[in-house]
Amino acid sequence: MTDDQVRNYEVCLARRQHHEPIQYILGVQEFYGLPFRVTPAVLIPRPETEHLVEEVLKRLPNDRPLTIADIGTGSGAIAIALAKHLPQASLLALDLSSAALEIAQSNASTLQVSDSIKFTVSDLLEALPLQQRLDYFDAIVSNPPYVPLEAAAELHPQVREYEPASALFAGAGGLDIYRRLIPQAHQALRPGGLLALEIGHGQREDIAKLLSGWRNLDFQNDLQGIPRVALATK
C-alpha cells in the first residue's frame, strides 16, 4: 500500500469506529443487483426492500406500457430496479427531499434509465396535478418511513445517528405515513391498480385495517418470516 492508501484506510477506519455506515463511507450500496450511490441524504437500500420489488414484478406485465409511482424514492432504488425490468413502463419518482432526488437522478443516469423516470419533489402525491391524482396509475409502490418514534432508542447508532430521520420515523406507532398515503393511493390508482408497501415489524394487523376497503389483500414475509410487504388492488 502507498502512503496515501494507508492514510485513506485510517480515515475510513476512524469513521467506521464512530458507527458511520460502511455504505456512506464507500458511497455505494448494491440493490437488486445494481450499484447505487448513497449519501447521508438518503436511506441505505436494504435487502428487505428487494422483496417489494420482487412482488411487484410478479404482479405487473412486462410487455405493455404501465404508469407507476414510487413514493418516497430516496436513492431511487425501487423505481430504477422496476425500470430495468419493465422496459415499457413510465415511472414517477417522488420524494419530499430535493437532496434525495438529486442522488436518485444521478443513479438513474448512471444506470441508464433516466428516460423512463421523472423525478418530482412532493409530499406523497400532493404536488401532482389533479389528473394524476385520480384514476391515473397502474401501480403505486412505496417504502415509507415506518419506525415508531418510541423505538428510536432501540436502533443501532449507525442507523439512528446517520440515516435521515425523515426517512425512518413516522410518529407514534410508525403508521402516520400509511394513514395519509393509502387514501391518496386509492384515489390515484386506476380500477384494479396495484398498491405495494413495505411495512415494519408488528404492523401487519394495523395495515390490514387501513386496507380494509381494498381487494386482493396479501402479505409477503421476508427471509426472517416477518410480514414485510403489503399488497392490495383498488
Backbone as CSV, one residue per row, in Angstrom:
resi,resn,N_x,N_y,N_z,CA_x,CA_y,CA_z,C_x,C_y,C_z
1,MET,0.838,-1.210,0.000,0.000,0.000,0.000,0.866,1.251,0.000
2,THR,0.397,2.254,-0.724,1.096,3.534,-0.735,0.761,4.300,0.540
3,ASP,1.521,5.359,0.794,1.245,6.185,1.968,-0.156,6.782,1.897
4,ASP,-0.570,7.221,0.705,-1.911,7.791,0.548,-2.982,6.748,0.834
5,GLN,-2.766,5.510,0.390,-3.736,4.443,0.655,-3.836,4.144,2.142
6,VAL,-2.727,4.148,2.816,-2.721,3.900,4.262,-3.492,4.997,4.985
7,ARG,-3.237,6.254,4.607,-3.937,7.377,5.247,-5.437,7.294,4.982
8,ASN,-5.798,6.971,3.752,-7.214,6.855,3.418,-7.870,5.730,4.214
9,TYR,-7.164,4.607,4.342,-7.701,3.485,5.117,-7.913,3.887,6.574
10,GLU,-6.956,4.615,7.143,-7.063,5.019,8.541,-8.226,5.990,8.752
11,VAL,-8.445,6.872,7.791,-9.579,7.786,7.871,-10.893,7.002,7.826
12,CYS,-10.978,6.046,6.905,-12.191,5.226,6.795,-12.426,4.410,8.055
13,LEU,-11.361,3.866,8.610,-11.478,3.065,9.830,-11.974,3.916,10.996
14,ALA,-11.460,5.149,11.094,-11.890,6.035,12.174,-13.378,6.381,12.026
15,ARG,-13.816,6.584,10.805,-15.236,6.871,10.576,-16.097,5.674,10.986
16,ARG,-15.642,4.482,10.638,-16.415,3.288,10.980,-16.439,3.071,12.492
17,GLN,-15.353,3.398,13.180,-15.312,3.239,14.633,-16.326,4.153,15.330
18,HIS,-16.760,5.196,14.634,-17.803,6.079,15.170,-19.184,5.675,14.651
19,HIS,-19.285,4.441,14.162,-20.551,3.841,13.726,-21.082,4.377,12.399
20,GLU,-20.293,5.164,11.664,-20.783,5.606,10.358,-20.951,4.382,9.462
21,PRO,-22.090,4.251,8.781,-22.320,3.070,7.940,-21.263,2.927,6.842
22,ILE,-20.866,1.694,6.608,-19.882,1.418,5.560,-20.366,1.959,4.214
23,GLN,-21.684,1.875,3.982,-22.217,2.332,2.698,-21.960,3.819,2.478
24,TYR,-22.052,4.628,3.538,-21.768,6.052,3.393,-20.266,6.294,3.245
25,ILE,-19.472,5.489,3.908,-18.024,5.643,3.797,-17.561,5.339,2.369
26,LEU,-18.085,4.260,1.810,-17.706,3.864,0.451,-18.514,4.604,-0.613
27,GLY,-19.692,5.084,-0.231,-20.516,5.832,-1.157,-21.350,4.990,-2.090
28,VAL,-21.485,3.693,-1.807,-22.229,2.822,-2.714,-22.884,1.681,-1.944
29,GLN,-24.042,1.228,-2.440,-24.726,0.066,-1.898,-25.387,-0.683,-3.047
30,GLU,-25.220,-1.981,-3.083,-25.882,-2.789,-4.112,-27.322,-3.039,-3.727
31,PHE,-28.204,-2.966,-4.721,-29.619,-3.269,-4.516,-30.152,-3.908,-5.787
32,TYR,-30.738,-5.078,-5.644,-31.320,-5.817,-6.766,-30.313,-5.979,-7.911
33,GLY,-29.064,-6.225,-7.509,-28.004,-6.481,-8.486,-27.443,-5.234,-9.138
34,LEU,-27.812,-4.055,-8.631,-27.371,-2.796,-9.232,-26.617,-1.958,-8.202
35,PRO,-25.582,-1.229,-8.612,-24.846,-0.371,-7.674,-25.497,1.003,-7.556
36,PHE,-25.800,1.415,-6.337,-26.438,2.703,-6.102,-25.522,3.615,-5.301
37,ARG,-25.384,4.839,-5.770,-24.677,5.851,-4.999,-25.546,6.237,-3.810
38,VAL,-24.958,6.290,-2.616,-25.693,6.696,-1.417,-24.881,7.717,-0.631
39,THR,-25.586,8.641,-0.026,-25.011,9.639,0.876,-25.956,9.756,2.074
40,PRO,-25.564,10.507,3.095,-26.474,10.686,4.235,-27.795,11.377,3.891
41,ALA,-27.959,11.810,2.651,-29.231,12.401,2.232,-30.301,11.349,1.970
42,VAL,-29.878,10.086,1.857,-30.844,9.031,1.512,-30.703,7.843,2.451
43,LEU,-31.813,7.146,2.634,-31.799,5.886,3.368,-30.966,4.863,2.593
44,ILE,-30.227,4.037,3.284,-29.444,2.991,2.635,-30.389,1.878,2.173
45,PRO,-30.409,1.539,0.887,-31.279,0.449,0.420,-30.930,-0.866,1.113
46,ARG,-31.981,-1.604,1.486,-31.796,-2.821,2.256,-32.347,-4.041,1.513
47,PRO,-31.818,-5.221,1.840,-32.310,-6.441,1.178,-33.798,-6.669,1.357
48,GLU,-34.362,-6.247,2.503,-35.792,-6.446,2.725,-36.633,-5.762,1.644
49,THR,-36.147,-4.642,1.157,-36.895,-3.902,0.142,-36.856,-4.606,-1.211
50,GLU,-35.889,-5.472,-1.408,-35.867,-6.259,-2.645,-37.103,-7.146,-2.752
51,HIS,-37.654,-7.571,-1.609,-38.898,-8.353,-1.631,-40.033,-7.536,-2.249
52,LEU,-40.061,-6.242,-1.952,-41.089,-5.371,-2.518,-40.980,-5.351,-4.042
53,VAL,-39.772,-5.174,-4.548,-39.562,-5.162,-5.999,-39.969,-6.505,-6.607
54,GLU,-39.563,-7.598,-5.976,-39.898,-8.928,-6.490,-41.402,-9.127,-6.597
55,GLU,-42.134,-8.733,-5.555,-43.581,-8.952,-5.555,-44.276,-8.079,-6.600
56,VAL,-43.791,-6.872,-6.780,-44.374,-6.005,-7.805,-44.138,-6.593,-9.192
57,LEU,-42.923,-7.073,-9.441,-42.608,-7.637,-10.757,-43.416,-8.903,-11.038
58,LYS,-43.763,-9.643,-9.999,-44.606,-10.836,-10.189,-46.009,-10.469,-10.671
59,ARG,-46.453,-9.270,-10.289,-47.848,-8.904,-10.494,-48.088,-7.963,-11.675
60,LEU,-47.029,-7.417,-12.250,-47.194,-6.488,-13.360,-46.667,-7.094,-14.660
61,PRO,-47.368,-6.883,-15.776,-46.880,-7.386,-17.069,-45.674,-6.579,-17.550
62,ASN,-44.732,-7.240,-18.190,-43.539,-6.539,-18.676,-43.569,-6.298,-20.177
63,ASP,-44.743,-6.526,-20.789,-44.826,-6.419,-22.240,-45.820,-5.358,-22.699
64,ARG,-46.165,-4.427,-21.807,-47.063,-3.347,-22.232,-46.788,-2.091,-21.404
65,PRO,-47.204,-0.941,-21.908,-46.955,0.301,-21.170,-47.656,0.313,-19.820
66,LEU,-46.967,0.853,-18.827,-47.509,0.993,-17.481,-47.122,2.360,-16.940
67,THR,-47.942,2.857,-16.029,-47.628,4.094,-15.329,-47.518,3.772,-13.840
68,ILE,-46.335,4.021,-13.267,-46.036,3.597,-11.899,-45.492,4.783,-11.112
69,ALA,-45.926,4.923,-9.868,-45.381,5.936,-8.962,-44.627,5.253,-7.826
70,ASP,-43.429,5.768,-7.537,-42.642,5.327,-6.383,-42.609,6.484,-5.398
71,ILE,-43.266,6.315,-4.280,-43.428,7.411,-3.323,-42.382,7.297,-2.218
72,GLY,-41.612,8.379,-2.039,-40.501,8.362,-1.098,-39.326,7.622,-1.703
73,THR,-38.924,8.017,-2.887,-37.969,7.227,-3.679,-36.565,7.174,-3.089
74,GLY,-36.158,8.189,-2.317,-34.822,8.163,-1.714,-33.734,8.081,-2.764
75,SER,-32.942,7.028,-2.719,-31.853,6.826,-3.682,-32.357,6.444,-5.065
76,GLY,-33.657,6.210,-5.174,-34.225,5.770,-6.446,-34.183,4.278,-6.644
77,ALA,-33.831,3.528,-5.616,-33.590,2.089,-5.754,-34.794,1.345,-6.327
78,ILE,-35.969,1.572,-5.766,-37.147,0.838,-6.223,-37.513,1.223,-7.648
79,ALA,-37.610,2.515,-7.911,-38.005,2.976,-9.241,-37.031,2.505,-10.308
80,ILE,-35.751,2.586,-10.016,-34.741,2.202,-11.003,-34.749,0.698,-11.239
81,ALA,-34.885,-0.086,-10.177,-34.958,-1.543,-10.346,-36.175,-1.925,-11.187
82,LEU,-37.310,-1.268,-10.949,-38.508,-1.556,-11.737,-38.310,-1.125,-13.186
83,ALA,-37.699,0.021,-13.400,-37.471,0.499,-14.765,-36.589,-0.461,-15.554
84,LYS,-35.626,-1.070,-14.874,-34.730,-2.016,-15.533,-35.474,-3.258,-16.007
85,HIS,-36.522,-3.651,-15.276,-37.218,-4.905,-15.582,-38.565,-4.696,-16.270
86,LEU,-39.014,-3.456,-16.356,-40.273,-3.143,-17.038,-39.977,-2.085,-18.101
87,PRO,-39.405,-2.489,-19.210,-38.876,-1.526,-20.188,-39.922,-0.611,-20.813
88,GLN,-41.200,-1.002,-20.774,-42.236,-0.158,-21.359,-42.923,0.738,-20.334
89,ALA,-42.486,0.668,-19.085,-43.139,1.442,-18.028,-42.620,2.877,-17.983
90,SER,-43.518,3.784,-17.600,-43.150,5.162,-17.285,-43.299,5.338,-15.779
91,LEU,-42.230,5.779,-15.135,-42.238,5.876,-13.678,-42.144,7.319,-13.224
92,LEU,-42.822,7.588,-12.123,-42.751,8.878,-11.465,-42.188,8.631,-10.074
93,ALA,-41.029,9.211,-9.797,-40.360,9.013,-8.512,-40.510,10.289,-7.684
94,LEU,-41.152,10.159,-6.530,-41.483,11.315,-5.701,-40.743,11.264,-4.373
95,ASP,-40.327,12.425,-3.909,-39.710,12.498,-2.583,-39.840,13.921,-2.069
96,LEU,-40.006,14.052,-0.776,-40.100,15.367,-0.152,-38.747,16.075,-0.131
97,SER,-37.663,15.303,-0.220,-36.307,15.839,-0.115,-35.704,16.077,-1.500
98,SER,-35.393,17.318,-1.802,-34.738,17.626,-3.080,-33.320,17.063,-3.110
99,ALA,-32.665,16.988,-1.932,-31.319,16.414,-1.874,-31.347,14.931,-2.224
100,ALA,-32.386,14.225,-1.742,-32.527,12.807,-2.086,-32.776,12.642,-3.578
101,LEU,-33.606,13.498,-4.150,-33.910,13.382,-5.572,-32.674,13.615,-6.442
102,GLU,-31.761,14.456,-5.987,-30.513,14.651,-6.736,-29.717,13.354,-6.799
103,ILE,-29.676,12.629,-5.692,-28.985,11.332,-5.669,-29.712,10.344,-6.583
104,ALA,-31.045,10.311,-6.497,-31.828,9.392,-7.324,-31.636,9.672,-8.809
105,GLN,-31.627,10.942,-9.187,-31.422,11.304,-10.589,-30.031,10.898,-11.062
106,SER,-29.041,11.065,-10.188,-27.689,10.642,-10.518,-27.629,9.142,-10.742
107,ASN,-28.300,8.373,-9.882,-28.319,6.919,-10.038,-29.040,6.501,-11.313
108,ALA,-30.138,7.173,-11.621,-30.865,6.846,-12.848,-30.012,7.094,-14.080
109,SER,-29.251,8.178,-14.048,-28.365,8.479,-15.177,-27.265,7.435,-15.308
110,THR,-26.638,7.105,-14.191,-25.553,6.116,-14.203,-26.055,4.761,-14.690
111,LEU,-27.252,4.400,-14.290,-27.808,3.085,-14.632,-28.674,3.124,-15.893
112,GLN,-28.644,4.259,-16.568,-29.203,4.399,-17.916,-30.710,4.149,-17.988
113,VAL,-31.443,4.715,-17.036,-32.908,4.638,-17.087,-33.544,6.022,-16.939
114,SER,-32.766,7.080,-17.157,-33.292,8.436,-16.984,-34.501,8.706,-17.866
115,ASP,-34.525,8.124,-19.055,-35.638,8.374,-19.977,-36.946,7.773,-19.487
116,SER,-36.866,6.823,-18.551,-38.070,6.125,-18.075,-38.644,6.710,-16.802
117,ILE,-37.887,7.601,-16.136,-38.294,8.063,-14.811,-38.303,9.586,-14.754
118,LYS,-39.394,10.132,-14.236,-39.472,11.556,-13.946,-39.394,11.742,-12.436
119,PHE,-38.568,12.682,-11.987,-38.364,12.909,-10.559,-39.044,14.217,-10.143
120,THR,-39.813,14.143,-9.057,-40.609,15.300,-8.630,-40.558,15.447,-7.112
121,VAL,-40.329,16.674,-6.654,-40.418,16.961,-5.219,-41.891,16.996,-4.826
122,SER,-42.254,16.149,-3.879,-43.661,16.090,-3.475,-43.786,15.440,-2.108
123,ASP,-44.733,15.934,-1.311,-45.131,15.287,-0.071,-46.189,14.252,-0.442
124,LEU,-45.770,12.985,-0.490,-46.600,11.910,-1.028,-47.055,12.307,-2.439
125,LEU,-48.366,12.313,-2.717,-48.837,12.637,-4.065,-49.346,14.073,-4.189
126,GLU,-49.143,14.881,-3.167,-49.833,16.161,-3.088,-49.398,17.175,-4.134
127,ALA,-48.165,17.071,-4.652,-47.694,18.054,-5.628,-48.131,17.736,-7.057
128,LEU,-48.775,16.603,-7.258,-49.173,16.206,-8.603,-50.413,16.965,-9.053
129,PRO,-50.524,17.200,-10.360,-51.760,17.808,-10.859,-52.943,16.883,-10.628
130,LEU,-54.128,17.457,-10.613,-55.330,16.698,-10.284,-55.503,15.475,-11.177
131,GLN,-55.170,15.603,-12.460,-55.380,14.485,-13.383,-54.538,13.273,-13.008
132,GLN,-53.408,13.477,-12.329,-52.570,12.360,-11.915,-52.935,11.839,-10.533
133,ARG,-53.852,12.488,-9.866,-54.283,12.044,-8.535,-55.634,11.356,-8.562
134,LEU,-56.166,11.149,-9.762,-57.463,10.485,-9.899,-57.385,9.419,-10.997
135,ASP,-57.495,8.150,-10.612,-57.583,7.039,-11.568,-56.501,7.100,-12.647
136,TYR,-55.256,7.270,-12.238,-54.185,7.509,-13.212,-53.141,6.394,-13.272
137,PHE,-52.719,5.872,-12.132,-51.576,4.958,-12.091,-52.003,3.492,-12.149
138,ASP,-51.180,2.694,-12.822,-51.367,1.238,-12.815,-50.846,0.631,-11.521
139,ALA,-49.845,1.264,-10.925,-49.268,0.756,-9.672,-48.656,1.904,-8.890
140,ILE,-48.763,1.821,-7.584,-48.090,2.736,-6.672,-47.307,1.893,-5.681
141,VAL,-46.030,2.188,-5.562,-45.158,1.432,-4.662,-44.499,2.399,-3.689
142,SER,-44.180,1.903,-2.501,-43.543,2.783,-1.526,-42.867,1.987,-0.421
143,ASN,-41.694,2.449,-0.045,-41.050,2.038,1.201,-41.008,3.287,2.077
144,PRO,-42.103,3.591,2.766,-42.199,4.852,3.500,-41.521,4.761,4.865
145,PRO,-41.352,5.881,5.536,-40.913,5.821,6.937,-41.940,5.052,7.759
146,TYR,-41.473,4.110,8.596,-42.435,3.362,9.410,-41.911,2.996,10.793
147,VAL,-40.791,3.562,11.202,-40.266,3.272,12.537,-40.981,4.161,13.553
148,PRO,-41.558,3.576,14.609,-42.200,4.395,15.646,-41.184,5.283,16.361
149,LEU,-41.578,6.499,16.668,-40.669,7.401,17.368,-40.185,6.806,18.683
150,GLU,-41.063,6.052,19.355,-40.702,5.493,20.654,-39.645,4.395,20.542
151,ALA,-39.371,3.930,19.303,-38.370,2.885,19.104,-37.001,3.450,18.749
152,ALA,-36.870,4.765,18.716,-35.612,5.381,18.281,-34.423,4.918,19.121
153,ALA,-34.617,4.818,20.425,-33.502,4.448,21.302,-33.029,3.024,21.065
154,GLU,-33.889,2.184,20.464,-33.532,0.790,20.232,-32.721,0.594,18.938
155,LEU,-32.696,1.601,18.085,-31.976,1.469,16.821,-30.475,1.502,17.050
156,HIS,-29.752,0.786,16.202,-28.295,0.832,16.263,-27.824,2.255,15.948
157,PRO,-26.769,2.721,16.611,-26.277,4.077,16.341,-25.988,4.352,14.868
158,GLN,-25.580,3.324,14.113,-25.268,3.577,12.709,-26.524,3.927,11.907
159,VAL,-27.684,3.544,12.422,-28.950,3.934,11.797,-29.440,5.244,12.397
160,ARG,-29.564,5.263,13.709,-30.164,6.402,14.404,-29.381,7.699,14.193
161,GLU,-28.062,7.615,14.177,-27.243,8.825,14.158,-26.814,9.264,12.761
162,TYR,-27.041,8.449,11.756,-26.518,8.781,10.422,-27.579,8.804,9.321
163,GLU,-28.544,7.910,9.352,-29.520,7.896,8.269,-30.587,8.967,8.513
164,PRO,-31.171,9.508,7.444,-32.091,10.647,7.602,-33.339,10.280,8.406
165,ALA,-33.591,11.041,9.455,-34.739,10.758,10.324,-36.053,10.823,9.560
166,SER,-36.119,11.707,8.567,-37.359,11.850,7.803,-37.687,10.606,6.999
167,ALA,-36.685,9.760,6.748,-36.907,8.514,6.013,-37.099,7.324,6.941
168,LEU,-36.974,7.547,8.238,-37.080,6.465,9.218,-38.362,6.522,10.032
169,PHE,-38.657,7.688,10.611,-39.668,7.777,11.659,-41.005,8.298,11.130
170,ALA,-42.090,7.731,11.670,-43.438,8.112,11.233,-44.387,8.197,12.423
171,GLY,-44.008,8.989,13.423,-44.878,9.244,14.559,-45.006,8.067,15.502
172,ALA,-45.849,8.236,16.509,-46.098,7.170,17.473,-46.756,5.989,16.762
173,GLY,-46.172,4.816,16.931,-46.707,3.623,16.266,-46.193,3.409,14.861
174,GLY,-45.602,4.439,14.257,-44.997,4.301,12.938,-45.966,4.252,11.777
175,LEU,-47.216,4.658,12.006,-48.245,4.500,10.969,-48.670,5.813,10.315
176,ASP,-48.064,6.922,10.693,-48.533,8.220,10.221,-48.562,8.328,8.697
177,ILE,-47.504,7.852,8.028,-47.445,7.979,6.566,-48.476,7.075,5.903
178,TYR,-48.632,5.856,6.413,-49.631,4.954,5.829,-51.031,5.557,5.895
179,ARG,-51.346,6.222,6.994,-52.690,6.799,7.151,-52.969,7.864,6.104
180,ARG,-51.943,8.554,5.662,-52.104,9.563,4.621,-51.961,8.963,3.233
181,LEU,-51.022,8.048,3.071,-50.691,7.513,1.750,-51.780,6.614,1.185
182,ILE,-52.329,5.737,2.014,-53.280,4.747,1.498,-54.522,5.401,0.882
183,PRO,-55.150,6.396,1.518,-56.291,7.053,0.860,-55.895,7.785,-0.423
184,GLN,-54.733,8.440,-0.426,-54.278,9.113,-1.635,-54.052,8.118,-2.764
185,ALA,-53.460,6.972,-2.433,-53.198,5.953,-3.441,-54.498,5.397,-4.013
186,HIS,-55.500,5.232,-3.156,-56.778,4.696,-3.632,-57.408,5.630,-4.663
187,GLN,-57.274,6.908,-4.471,-57.792,7.859,-5.448,-56.976,7.833,-6.736
188,ALA,-55.661,7.727,-6.605,-54.783,7.901,-7.761,-54.667,6.657,-8.639
189,LEU,-54.984,5.493,-8.113,-54.883,4.261,-8.892,-56.095,4.079,-9.800
190,ARG,-55.836,3.480,-10.939,-56.927,3.054,-11.799,-57.629,1.860,-11.154
191,PRO,-58.884,1.594,-11.514,-59.546,0.379,-11.007,-58.696,-0.856,-11.332
192,GLY,-58.448,-1.684,-10.318,-57.585,-2.841,-10.484,-56.112,-2.546,-10.308
193,GLY,-55.779,-1.258,-10.058,-54.382,-0.874,-9.876,-53.791,-1.458,-8.605
194,LEU,-52.473,-1.643,-8.615,-51.752,-2.312,-7.527,-51.131,-1.309,-6.568
195,LEU,-51.312,-1.545,-5.285,-50.590,-0.818,-4.239,-49.659,-1.801,-3.547
196,ALA,-48.382,-1.457,-3.457,-47.383,-2.319,-2.818,-46.591,-1.489,-1.815
197,LEU,-46.601,-1.923,-0.557,-45.980,-1.167,0.526,-45.028,-2.047,1.319
198,GLU,-43.854,-1.519,1.637,-43.041,-2.176,2.660,-43.603,-1.769,4.018
199,ILE,-43.619,-2.714,4.964,-44.155,-2.432,6.296,-43.158,-2.882,7.358
200,GLY,-43.351,-2.383,8.565,-42.440,-2.690,9.653,-42.878,-3.887,10.482
201,HIS,-41.979,-4.322,11.336,-42.242,-5.460,12.219,-43.447,-5.171,13.119
202,GLY,-44.398,-6.106,13.149,-45.553,-5.978,14.012,-46.659,-5.076,13.496
203,GLN,-46.569,-4.640,12.231,-47.557,-3.702,11.708,-48.628,-4.356,10.829
204,ARG,-48.558,-5.660,10.655,-49.477,-6.316,9.717,-50.941,-6.036,10.049
205,GLU,-51.353,-6.213,11.279,-52.768,-6.060,11.626,-53.243,-4.631,11.409
206,ASP,-52.418,-3.666,11.779,-52.801,-2.267,11.593,-52.898,-1.923,10.106
207,ILE,-51.969,-2.420,9.308,-52.011,-2.149,7.872,-53.231,-2.823,7.242
208,ALA,-53.554,-4.029,7.693,-54.736,-4.720,7.170,-55.999,-3.900,7.428
209,LYS,-56.087,-3.260,8.578,-57.255,-2.415,8.871,-57.298,-1.206,7.955
210,LEU,-56.137,-0.608,7.706,-56.087,0.559,6.828,-56.423,0.199,5.389
211,LEU,-56.222,-1.077,5.019,-56.502,-1.539,3.658,-57.811,-2.334,3.582
212,SER,-58.673,-2.161,4.562,-59.875,-2.996,4.642,-60.822,-2.787,3.463
213,GLY,-60.777,-1.639,2.817,-61.665,-1.396,1.694,-61.088,-1.798,0.348
214,TRP,-59.908,-2.420,0.353,-59.223,-2.804,-0.876,-59.518,-4.265,-1.215
215,ARG,-59.130,-4.678,-2.412,-59.308,-6.060,-2.855,-57.962,-6.786,-2.857
216,ASN,-58.049,-8.104,-2.844,-56.866,-8.974,-3.016,-55.740,-8.648,-2.045
217,LEU,-56.087,-8.379,-0.799,-55.077,-8.054,0.203,-54.173,-9.254,0.447
218,ASP,-52.864,-8.993,0.430,-51.884,-10.075,0.591,-50.671,-9.528,1.329
219,PHE,-50.065,-10.378,2.160,-48.831,-10.020,2.849,-47.767,-11.048,2.514
220,GLN,-46.555,-10.571,2.260,-45.441,-11.449,1.967,-44.355,-11.261,3.024
221,ASN,-43.804,-12.395,3.491,-42.775,-12.352,4.527,-41.394,-12.129,3.936
222,ASP,-40.502,-11.566,4.774,-39.101,-11.508,4.384,-38.413,-12.814,4.775
223,LEU,-37.103,-12.875,4.643,-36.382,-14.127,4.888,-36.362,-14.511,6.361
224,GLN,-36.736,-13.576,7.241,-36.835,-13.890,8.671,-38.253,-14.314,9.065
225,GLY,-39.140,-14.406,8.078,-40.512,-14.776,8.372,-41.363,-13.638,8.893
226,ILE,-40.884,-12.399,8.747,-41.611,-11.223,9.210,-42.430,-10.652,8.053
227,PRO,-43.736,-10.400,8.239,-44.508,-9.752,7.177,-43.848,-8.432,6.778
228,ARG,-43.439,-8.327,5.529,-42.629,-7.193,5.097,-43.260,-6.399,3.960
229,VAL,-44.106,-7.055,3.165,-44.706,-6.385,2.005,-46.216,-6.559,2.071
230,ALA,-46.937,-5.466,1.961,-48.398,-5.487,1.873,-48.791,-5.147,0.446
231,LEU,-49.707,-5.954,-0.120,-50.149,-5.751,-1.490,-51.667,-5.767,-1.539
232,ALA,-52.229,-4.884,-2.345,-53.670,-4.822,-2.488,-53.994,-4.145,-3.815
233,THR,-55.205,-4.390,-4.312,-55.648,-3.760,-5.553,-56.889,-2.930,-5.296
234,LYS,-57.025,-1.888,-6.093,-58.176,-0.990,-5.971,-59.409,-1.662,-6.569
